[in-house]
Amino acid sequence: MKLLLDQNLSRKILPSIREQFPGSSHVVYVNLDTADDATIRRYAAAEGFTLVTKNTDMVDLCVVKGAPPKVLWLRIGNCTTDVVRRVLDANHERILRFEKSESQVVLSLFRLTPVE
């Protein structure tokens, strides 16, 4: 399973998640850092990515249009890249189950610990 991180997430997260999510990337690395949500969504679907975002517009678009791609919605507010990494790491098995689900389009993930 590979993840595509949206503009609202730091590309610095990638090295720490690539072992669990090989092939993951960031919109900057696929020349989509200034693209609109629909373009990013089409790219993710065509390339087999699951989108990771904090963007409610992207979530709404995927709920209306369906999958692919699926969306991991990080509902964790402003936080460090380490918090994002820990949320993804702690939910690894849940994310893999989500990817295999035929009915689920969006998976909401929340912060595990209080704001640092």
BALOBA-1460 file (C-alpha; in Angstrom, 3 decimals):
// residues 116
<rec num="1" residu="m" x="0.000" y="0.000" z="0.000"/>
<rec num="2" residu="k" x="1.392" y="3.365" z="-0.980"/>
<rec num="3" residu="l" x="0.342" y="6.744" z="0.325"/>
<rec num="4" residu="l" x="0.311" y="10.115" z="-1.425"/>
<rec num="5" residu="l" x="0.736" y="12.962" z="1.042"/>
<rec num="6" residu="d" x="-1.219" y="16.116" z="0.254"/>
<rec num="7" residu="q" x="0.202" y="19.674" z="0.292"/>
<rec num="8" residu="n" x="-0.957" y="20.222" z="3.849"/>
<rec num="9" residu="l" x="1.493" y="17.581" z="5.130"/>
<rec num="10" residu="s" x="5.254" y="17.897" z="5.291"/>
<rec num="11" residu="r" x="7.318" y="15.881" z="2.841"/>
<rec num="12" residu="k" x="9.723" y="15.305" z="5.747"/>
<rec num="13" residu="i" x="7.342" y="12.558" z="6.913"/>
<rec num="14" residu="l" x="8.203" y="10.277" z="3.980"/>
<rec num="15" residu="p" x="11.483" y="8.723" z="5.203"/>
<rec num="16" residu="s" x="9.842" y="7.606" z="8.427"/>
<rec num="17" residu="i" x="6.844" y="5.900" z="6.765"/>
<rec num="18" residu="r" x="8.391" y="4.334" z="3.676"/>
<rec num="19" residu="e" x="9.218" y="1.067" z="5.443"/>
<rec num="20" residu="q" x="5.586" y="0.492" z="6.409"/>
<rec num="21" residu="f" x="4.165" y="2.086" z="3.267"/>
<rec num="22" residu="p" x="6.636" y="1.392" z="0.424"/>
<rec num="23" residu="g" x="6.227" y="3.460" z="-2.703"/>
<rec num="24" residu="s" x="4.702" y="6.387" z="-0.824"/>
<rec num="25" residu="s" x="5.271" y="9.898" z="-2.093"/>
<rec num="26" residu="h" x="4.335" y="13.534" z="-1.654"/>
<rec num="27" residu="v" x="2.547" y="15.780" z="-4.159"/>
<rec num="28" residu="v" x="5.747" y="17.867" z="-4.431"/>
<rec num="29" residu="y" x="7.682" y="14.868" z="-5.780"/>
<rec num="30" residu="v" x="5.102" y="14.133" z="-8.487"/>
<rec num="31" residu="n" x="4.839" y="17.789" z="-9.577"/>
<rec num="32" residu="l" x="1.360" y="18.288" z="-8.130"/>
<rec num="33" residu="d" x="2.176" y="20.698" z="-5.313"/>
<rec num="34" residu="t" x="0.133" y="23.486" z="-6.948"/>
<rec num="35" residu="a" x="-2.531" y="21.225" z="-8.496"/>
<rec num="36" residu="d" x="-6.184" y="21.370" z="-7.530"/>
<rec num="37" residu="d" x="-7.842" y="18.575" z="-5.560"/>
<rec num="38" residu="a" x="-9.473" y="16.996" z="-8.610"/>
<rec num="39" residu="t" x="-6.123" y="16.687" z="-10.396"/>
<rec num="40" residu="i" x="-4.441" y="15.191" z="-7.338"/>
<rec num="41" residu="r" x="-7.342" y="12.781" z="-6.922"/>
<rec num="42" residu="r" x="-7.123" y="11.628" z="-10.563"/>
<rec num="43" residu="y" x="-3.376" y="11.096" z="-10.270"/>
<rec num="44" residu="a" x="-3.733" y="9.116" z="-7.034"/>
<rec num="45" residu="a" x="-6.404" y="6.900" z="-8.583"/>
<rec num="46" residu="a" x="-4.402" y="6.280" z="-11.756"/>
<rec num="47" residu="e" x="-1.206" y="5.466" z="-9.842"/>
<rec num="48" residu="g" x="-2.759" y="3.326" z="-7.082"/>
<rec num="49" residu="f" x="-2.182" y="5.701" z="-4.172"/>
<rec num="50" residu="t" x="-4.274" y="6.231" z="-1.066"/>
<rec num="51" residu="l" x="-4.451" y="9.965" z="-0.356"/>
<rec num="52" residu="v" x="-3.427" y="11.292" z="3.053"/>
<rec num="53" residu="t" x="-4.799" y="14.731" z="3.841"/>
<rec num="54" residu="k" x="-6.083" y="17.127" z="6.451"/>
<rec num="55" residu="n" x="-8.206" y="18.766" z="3.738"/>
<rec num="56" residu="t" x="-11.965" y="18.418" z="4.186"/>
<rec num="57" residu="d" x="-12.532" y="19.419" z="0.557"/>
<rec num="58" residu="m" x="-10.585" y="16.360" z="-0.597"/>
<rec num="59" residu="v" x="-12.605" y="14.161" z="1.743"/>
<rec num="60" residu="d" x="-15.880" y="15.617" z="0.439"/>
<rec num="61" residu="l" x="-14.769" y="15.060" z="-3.152"/>
<rec num="62" residu="c" x="-13.924" y="11.433" z="-2.494"/>
<rec num="63" residu="v" x="-17.169" y="10.782" z="-0.646"/>
<rec num="64" residu="v" x="-19.148" y="12.167" z="-3.584"/>
<rec num="65" residu="k" x="-17.048" y="10.522" z="-6.321"/>
<rec num="66" residu="g" x="-16.203" y="7.297" z="-4.492"/>
<rec num="67" residu="a" x="-13.000" y="5.315" z="-4.717"/>
<rec num="68" residu="p" x="-10.440" y="5.055" z="-6.069"/>
<rec num="69" residu="p" x="-8.623" y="6.689" z="-4.536"/>
<rec num="70" residu="k" x="-9.355" y="6.126" z="-0.900"/>
<rec num="71" residu="v" x="-8.565" y="8.861" z="1.605"/>
<rec num="72" residu="l" x="-6.897" y="8.815" z="5.016"/>
<rec num="73" residu="w" x="-8.256" y="11.910" z="6.727"/>
<rec num="74" residu="l" x="-5.916" y="13.099" z="9.453"/>
<rec num="75" residu="r" x="-8.046" y="14.935" z="11.967"/>
<rec num="76" residu="i" x="-5.123" y="15.876" z="14.152"/>
<rec num="77" residu="g" x="-4.928" y="19.670" z="13.859"/>
<rec num="78" residu="n" x="-1.654" y="21.538" z="13.701"/>
<rec num="79" residu="c" x="1.084" y="19.263" z="14.905"/>
<rec num="80" residu="t" x="4.640" y="18.167" z="14.323"/>
<rec num="81" residu="t" x="5.672" y="15.729" z="11.626"/>
<rec num="82" residu="d" x="6.504" y="13.307" z="14.423"/>
<rec num="83" residu="v" x="2.869" y="13.299" z="15.553"/>
<rec num="84" residu="v" x="1.734" y="12.554" z="11.994"/>
<rec num="85" residu="r" x="4.254" y="9.721" z="11.771"/>
<rec num="86" residu="r" x="3.128" y="8.279" z="15.114"/>
<rec num="87" residu="v" x="-0.553" y="8.397" z="14.112"/>
<rec num="88" residu="l" x="0.202" y="6.561" z="10.847"/>
<rec num="89" residu="d" x="2.439" y="4.071" z="12.640"/>
<rec num="90" residu="a" x="-0.070" y="3.369" z="15.413"/>
<rec num="91" residu="n" x="-2.831" y="2.801" z="12.855"/>
<rec num="92" residu="h" x="-0.822" y="0.699" z="10.389"/>
<rec num="93" residu="e" x="-2.962" y="-2.444" z="10.704"/>
<rec num="94" residu="r" x="-6.175" y="-0.422" z="10.636"/>
<rec num="95" residu="i" x="-4.977" y="1.355" z="7.473"/>
<rec num="96" residu="l" x="-4.197" y="-1.976" z="5.797"/>
<rec num="97" residu="r" x="-7.694" y="-3.267" z="6.647"/>
<rec num="98" residu="f" x="-9.168" y="-0.037" z="5.288"/>
<rec num="99" residu="e" x="-7.315" y="-0.483" z="2.014"/>
<rec num="100" residu="k" x="-8.803" y="-3.983" z="1.597"/>
<rec num="101" residu="s" x="-12.348" y="-2.856" z="2.392"/>
<rec num="102" residu="e" x="-14.613" y="-2.626" z="-0.624"/>
<rec num="103" residu="s" x="-17.140" y="-0.358" z="1.098"/>
<rec num="104" residu="q" x="-14.974" y="2.169" z="2.941"/>
<rec num="105" residu="v" x="-13.807" y="5.290" z="1.060"/>
<rec num="106" residu="v" x="-12.560" y="7.497" z="3.927"/>
<rec num="107" residu="l" x="-10.790" y="6.554" z="7.141"/>
<rec num="108" residu="s" x="-10.557" y="9.249" z="9.826"/>
<rec num="109" residu="l" x="-7.520" y="9.125" z="12.055"/>
<rec num="110" residu="f" x="-7.234" y="11.136" z="15.248"/>
<rec num="111" residu="r" x="-4.394" y="12.285" z="17.484"/>
<rec num="112" residu="l" x="-3.361" y="9.705" z="20.035"/>
<rec num="113" residu="t" x="-1.901" y="12.003" z="22.641"/>
<rec num="114" residu="p" x="-2.665" y="15.518" z="23.874"/>
<rec num="115" residu="v" x="-1.081" y="18.460" z="22.091"/>
<rec num="116" residu="e" x="2.607" y="18.587" z="22.870"/>
